[in-house]
Amino acid sequence: MNATFLAPQPAGHLMASRALFDALAPSRAEACHPAAQFAQAVGRVVNGLVSHETYASAASAASESGLTSRQACSNLARAAACDANPLAALFPAGLATRAFEHRWNALNEAARFGVATMVAAPGTETAAIRRTPRTQEHDDPLRAALSESCIAWLATRADADAHTGEYALVSLSLRLGEERSAAHEVTTRLYTEPEASLETCAAELAVTPRTLQRQLARGGLAFGVLRQAVRLTIAGQRMRSRAESITATAHAAGFYDSAHLTHAWHQACGLTPSAYRDIATITRT
């Protein structure tokens, strides 16, 4: 491992997964409602990261409040089962152990995570994990447990929990039983035409734009955020499955140009599209 990789960096420049951060929050009954789960999943596609400093502070506060590793890992499992963020999609169900290992380690080298987590033989009885903080802080037991749980879950998850397909958010909506909701209908429409406006989608559903906005808001969604999430999942699927330019991917996903995709992608994944595509092509067995 090279010296640059291990060199301490300012915590404010480092990131952590939003799914891990969300696992630190106390479970609330309303958050378990299918519409709320879908809205949270959409939000994690568009904003898949939080600052490492925010995550570390939240973990410290959660530990002080009595949140156990078992409770946090249970929260993470619920969030992970609805995770359509392109980073999670790098690890589809059934991915060979060696391919998982090389993709995971490549991601941790490329991304600016606060703690680099390197794995060997994930999802097996001989699995080994090495965590290296990129700051001067000591590793945190609760965060270490969440990271280990995340790796194990991704390495062994079932097809039903892997929202990686061409219509990732549509399949998630169906899984949550939201097929009769406005959110599901709009999501389905956007996969057909990712450039569609609020007015176009409202006309398709025979309602006014204001009515559609209210229907989405009742489930915790905003049209612009939902459309951005659809575009990102389209782009991710194409980068994982096609050999095409980033510009072609951007246009096919509804972005104006590659610069707009790159900006949105970094916010969602903390990587450039080209770095993501390189990791997605790792298929070692």
C-alpha positions as CSV (number, residue, x, y, z in Angstrom):
1,M,0.0,0.0,0.0
2,N,1.6,3.3,-1.0
3,A,2.4,6.2,1.3
4,T,0.0,8.6,-0.4
5,F,-2.9,6.3,0.3
6,L,-2.1,6.2,4.0
7,A,-1.1,9.9,4.5
8,P,-3.4,11.7,7.0
9,Q,-5.8,14.2,5.3
10,P,-8.1,16.9,6.7
11,A,-11.3,15.3,7.9
12,G,-13.4,17.9,6.2
13,H,-12.2,16.6,2.8
14,L,-13.2,13.0,3.5
15,M,-16.5,11.3,3.1
16,A,-18.6,8.4,4.4
17,S,-21.5,6.4,3.0
18,R,-24.9,8.0,3.8
19,A,-26.4,4.5,4.3
20,L,-23.9,4.0,7.2
21,F,-24.8,7.4,8.6
22,D,-28.5,6.7,8.4
23,A,-28.0,3.5,10.3
24,L,-27.0,5.5,13.4
25,A,-30.4,7.2,13.6
26,P,-33.0,5.7,16.0
27,S,-35.7,3.7,14.2
28,R,-39.0,5.5,13.8
29,A,-42.3,4.0,12.8
30,E,-43.0,6.5,10.1
31,A,-39.6,5.8,8.5
32,C,-40.6,2.2,8.0
33,H,-43.5,3.1,5.8
34,P,-42.9,2.0,2.2
35,A,-43.3,5.5,0.7
36,A,-40.8,6.9,3.2
37,Q,-38.4,4.0,2.5
38,F,-38.6,4.8,-1.2
39,A,-38.1,8.5,-0.7
40,Q,-35.0,7.8,1.5
41,A,-33.6,5.4,-1.2
42,V,-34.1,8.1,-3.8
43,G,-32.3,10.6,-1.6
44,R,-29.4,8.2,-1.1
45,V,-29.0,7.8,-4.9
46,V,-28.6,11.6,-5.4
47,N,-26.7,12.3,-2.2
48,G,-24.9,9.1,-1.4
49,L,-22.3,10.6,0.9
50,V,-21.9,12.7,4.0
51,S,-18.7,14.3,5.3
52,H,-16.5,11.9,7.4
53,E,-16.5,14.5,10.2
54,T,-20.4,14.4,10.3
55,Y,-20.4,10.6,10.3
56,A,-17.7,10.3,13.0
57,S,-19.6,12.8,15.2
58,A,-22.9,11.0,14.7
59,A,-21.3,7.6,15.6
60,S,-19.8,9.1,18.8
61,A,-23.1,10.6,19.8
62,A,-24.9,7.3,19.0
63,S,-22.5,5.3,21.2
64,E,-23.0,7.8,24.0
65,S,-26.8,7.5,23.7
66,G,-26.6,3.7,24.1
67,L,-27.0,2.6,20.5
68,T,-25.5,-0.9,20.2
69,S,-23.6,-2.3,17.3
70,R,-26.4,-4.9,16.9
71,Q,-29.0,-2.2,16.6
72,A,-27.0,-0.1,14.2
73,C,-26.3,-3.2,12.0
74,S,-30.0,-4.0,12.0
75,N,-30.8,-0.4,10.9
76,L,-28.1,-0.8,8.2
77,A,-29.6,-4.0,6.9
78,R,-33.0,-2.3,6.4
79,A,-31.4,0.7,4.6
80,A,-29.1,-1.6,2.5
81,A,-32.1,-3.6,1.3
82,C,-33.4,-0.5,-0.4
83,D,-30.1,0.9,-1.6
84,A,-30.0,1.8,-5.3
85,N,-27.0,4.1,-5.1
86,P,-24.5,3.3,-7.9
87,L,-21.8,2.4,-5.4
88,A,-23.9,-0.4,-4.0
89,A,-24.7,-1.5,-7.6
90,L,-21.0,-2.2,-8.1
91,F,-21.6,-5.3,-6.0
92,P,-24.5,-7.2,-7.6
93,A,-25.8,-10.4,-6.0
94,G,-23.8,-13.4,-7.0
95,L,-20.6,-11.4,-7.8
96,A,-17.6,-13.8,-7.5
97,T,-15.6,-13.4,-4.3
98,R,-12.4,-12.4,-6.0
99,A,-14.2,-9.8,-8.2
100,F,-15.9,-8.4,-5.1
101,E,-12.6,-8.2,-3.3
102,H,-10.9,-6.4,-6.1
103,R,-13.8,-4.0,-6.8
104,W,-14.2,-3.1,-3.1
105,N,-10.5,-2.5,-2.6
106,A,-10.2,-0.4,-5.8
107,L,-13.2,1.7,-4.6
108,N,-11.5,2.3,-1.2
109,E,-8.3,3.4,-3.0
110,A,-10.1,5.7,-5.4
111,A,-12.7,7.2,-3.1
112,R,-12.0,9.7,-0.3
113,F,-13.5,7.7,2.5
114,G,-12.4,8.7,6.0
115,V,-11.4,5.1,6.7
116,A,-10.0,2.9,4.0
117,T,-11.4,-0.6,4.5
118,M,-9.6,-3.3,2.6
119,V,-11.0,-6.8,2.4
120,A,-9.9,-10.3,1.6
121,A,-12.2,-13.2,0.8
122,P,-15.4,-11.3,1.7
123,G,-18.5,-13.4,2.4
124,T,-16.5,-16.5,3.3
125,E,-15.4,-18.1,6.6
126,T,-11.9,-16.7,6.0
127,A,-12.9,-13.1,5.4
128,A,-10.4,-10.6,6.7
129,I,-10.8,-6.8,7.0
130,R,-8.2,-4.1,7.5
131,R,-9.3,-0.6,8.4
132,T,-6.9,2.4,8.0
133,P,-8.1,5.8,9.1
134,R,-7.0,8.6,6.8
135,T,-7.0,11.1,9.7
136,Q,-5.1,11.1,13.0
137,E,-8.2,9.7,14.9
138,H,-8.4,6.2,16.3
139,D,-10.8,3.8,14.7
140,D,-14.3,3.7,16.3
141,P,-15.8,0.3,17.3
142,L,-19.3,1.1,16.2
143,R,-18.2,2.4,12.8
144,A,-16.0,-0.7,12.4
145,A,-18.9,-3.0,13.2
146,L,-21.1,-1.1,10.6
147,S,-18.4,-1.4,8.0
148,E,-17.9,-5.1,8.5
149,S,-21.7,-5.6,8.4
150,C,-22.0,-3.7,5.2
151,I,-19.3,-5.7,3.5
152,A,-20.8,-9.0,4.7
153,W,-24.3,-8.0,3.6
154,L,-23.2,-6.9,0.1
155,A,-21.2,-10.0,-0.4
156,T,-24.0,-12.4,0.4
157,R,-27.2,-10.5,-0.5
158,A,-30.1,-12.0,-2.5
159,D,-31.1,-10.9,-5.9
160,A,-34.3,-9.3,-4.5
161,D,-32.1,-6.9,-2.5
162,A,-29.8,-5.9,-5.4
163,H,-31.4,-2.9,-7.2
164,T,-28.9,-2.8,-10.0
165,G,-30.9,-3.3,-13.2
166,E,-31.9,-1.1,-16.0
167,Y,-35.0,0.1,-14.1
168,A,-33.5,0.0,-10.6
169,L,-35.9,2.4,-8.9
170,V,-38.9,0.9,-10.6
171,S,-38.0,-2.6,-9.2
172,L,-37.5,-1.1,-5.8
173,S,-40.9,0.6,-5.9
174,L,-42.5,-2.7,-6.8
175,R,-40.6,-4.5,-4.0
176,L,-42.0,-2.0,-1.6
177,G,-45.6,-2.4,-2.8
178,E,-45.8,1.1,-4.2
179,E,-46.9,0.2,-7.7
180,R,-50.2,2.3,-7.4
181,S,-48.5,5.4,-6.2
182,A,-47.8,8.6,-8.1
183,A,-44.1,8.1,-7.4
184,H,-44.0,4.7,-9.1
185,E,-45.9,6.0,-12.2
186,V,-43.6,9.0,-12.5
187,T,-40.5,6.9,-12.0
188,T,-41.6,4.5,-14.7
189,R,-42.3,7.4,-17.1
190,L,-38.9,9.0,-16.4
191,Y,-37.0,5.8,-17.3
192,T,-38.6,6.0,-20.7
193,E,-37.9,9.8,-21.0
194,P,-35.3,11.0,-18.5
195,E,-35.6,14.6,-19.8
196,A,-39.3,14.7,-19.1
197,S,-40.6,17.8,-17.2
198,L,-43.0,17.9,-14.3
199,E,-45.6,19.3,-16.7
200,T,-45.1,16.4,-19.1
201,C,-45.4,13.8,-16.4
202,A,-48.5,15.5,-14.9
203,A,-50.1,15.5,-18.4
204,E,-49.4,11.7,-18.7
205,L,-51.1,11.1,-15.4
206,A,-54.0,13.5,-16.2
207,V,-53.4,15.7,-13.2
208,T,-52.1,19.3,-12.9
209,P,-48.4,19.9,-12.1
210,R,-49.4,21.2,-8.7
211,T,-51.4,18.1,-7.9
212,L,-48.6,15.9,-8.9
213,Q,-46.2,17.8,-6.7
214,R,-48.5,17.4,-3.8
215,Q,-48.9,13.6,-4.4
216,L,-45.1,13.2,-4.5
217,A,-44.6,15.4,-1.4
218,R,-46.9,13.2,0.6
219,G,-44.4,10.5,0.2
220,G,-41.5,12.8,0.9
221,L,-40.4,13.3,-2.7
222,A,-39.6,16.3,-4.9
223,F,-39.9,15.8,-8.6
224,G,-36.4,17.2,-9.4
225,V,-34.7,14.8,-6.9
226,L,-36.6,11.8,-8.3
227,R,-35.7,12.7,-11.9
228,Q,-32.0,13.1,-10.9
229,A,-32.0,9.8,-9.2
230,V,-33.5,8.1,-12.2
231,R,-30.9,9.7,-14.4
232,L,-28.1,8.6,-12.1
233,T,-29.3,5.0,-12.1
234,I,-29.5,5.0,-15.9
235,A,-26.0,6.3,-16.2
236,G,-24.7,3.8,-13.7
237,Q,-26.3,0.9,-15.5
238,R,-24.8,2.0,-18.8
239,M,-21.3,2.5,-17.3
240,R,-21.4,-1.0,-15.8
241,S,-22.6,-2.7,-19.0
242,R,-21.5,-0.7,-22.1
243,A,-18.3,0.5,-23.6
244,E,-19.3,4.0,-24.6
245,S,-18.0,7.5,-23.9
246,I,-19.0,9.4,-20.8
247,T,-20.6,12.0,-23.1
248,A,-22.8,9.3,-24.7
249,T,-23.7,8.0,-21.3
250,A,-24.6,11.5,-20.1
251,H,-26.9,12.2,-23.1
252,A,-28.6,8.8,-22.9
253,A,-29.3,9.4,-19.2
254,G,-30.8,12.8,-19.8
255,F,-27.9,15.0,-18.7
256,Y,-27.1,18.1,-20.8
257,D,-23.5,17.1,-21.2
258,S,-20.7,15.1,-19.5
259,A,-19.8,18.0,-17.2
260,H,-23.3,17.9,-15.7
261,L,-23.1,14.1,-15.2
262,T,-19.6,14.4,-13.6
263,H,-20.9,17.0,-11.1
264,A,-23.9,14.9,-10.2
265,W,-21.9,11.7,-10.1
266,H,-19.4,13.1,-7.7
267,Q,-22.2,14.2,-5.4
268,A,-23.8,10.7,-5.5
269,C,-20.6,8.6,-5.4
270,G,-17.6,10.7,-4.6
271,L,-15.9,9.5,-7.8
272,T,-15.6,10.7,-11.3
273,P,-17.7,8.7,-13.9
274,S,-14.5,7.3,-15.5
275,A,-13.1,6.1,-12.2
276,Y,-16.4,4.4,-11.5
277,R,-16.5,2.8,-14.9
278,D,-12.9,1.4,-14.3
279,I,-14.0,-0.2,-11.1
280,A,-17.1,-1.7,-12.7
281,T,-15.0,-3.5,-15.3
282,I,-13.1,-5.5,-12.7
283,T,-14.2,-9.1,-13.2
284,R,-11.4,-11.1,-11.7
285,T,-12.5,-14.5,-10.4
